[in-house]
């Protein structure tokens, strides 16, 4: 059947599914099956329909598809405000990875802000009541986190980047990066470089993520026979805090020859303190951070750090969420992924 030709200068008319059916000499339902349930068609029929789709440039209306499936193909994500540091936050990088992974599955992401958990739940209620999203990706889980229960009670699909920290948490799907294992790997790296006094610069006790990373430092120190007494300092995240805390370690009677830090911001502060004490970072005192932020490659010397596999986490979060949306009532899935030590000048072997 010959193709219709448009006169030059005429406005482009979007081909309809009926036009495809006429062109392929099949029924409207056959075209619909070719696009939505191709297994129902004979290979020769499917090939003829898809050829017509390609030749006419037909694109299914997403709005119409959403009406049929009762889906928005949108995912909600709260973007948390980054505090106290010029370092690009983990939220920034994870959001970018989530958007890319969602796009690959045919979904978009609605990003919203919220001041706290209650404010975030209020946003959930608004988006769910308006049927504006199909599900949510959560971040920054913590003990007595009210968000998962709210979503579970309403059968709203969601996946959390971050484990449930309370022992009696209700079951839901989550993925996390093993911060304790990461710190273990950092200490092992420094031990292999010959360091035998390795300090830990962390966040205040009670921070679930910070305490997890501290446990990894303790476990590695025990395995390698390293001292721990007087080698832990803690404070709020930030470069200035890292400088102050590392200064305390450097002023002690037996200062460490290396430090592992709970974040890159703390690590950069530690580098400042070491240099202020007339010592060389990497040569005299080694430093390892956490998160492998963009700052790690612009400071001098460059900073060794633990890189989280954010792209893989985001991809798995989206895959799990889409699976929940497609088949409600699935069993909860959990997974922990391992970070990688990226070795740079701040912990390289001294000459």
Secondary structure, 3 states (H helix, E strand, C coil): CCCCCCCCCCCCCCCCHHHHHHHHCCCHHHHHHHHHCHHHCCHHHHHHHHHHHHHHCCCCCHHHHHHHHCCCCEEEEECCCCCCCCCCCHHHHHHHHHHHHHHHCCCEEEEECCCCHHHHHHHHHHHHHCCCCCEEEEECCCCCCHHHHHHHHCCCCEEEECCCCCCCCCCCCEEEECHHHHHHHHHHHHHHCCCCCEEEEECCCCCHHHHHHHHHHHHHHHHCCCCCCCCEEECCCCHHHHHHHHHHHHHCCCCCCEEEECCHHHHHHHHHHHHHCCCCECCCEEEEEECCCHHHHCCCCCCEEEECCHHHHHHHHHHHHHHHHHCCCCCCCEEEECCEEECCHHHCCCC
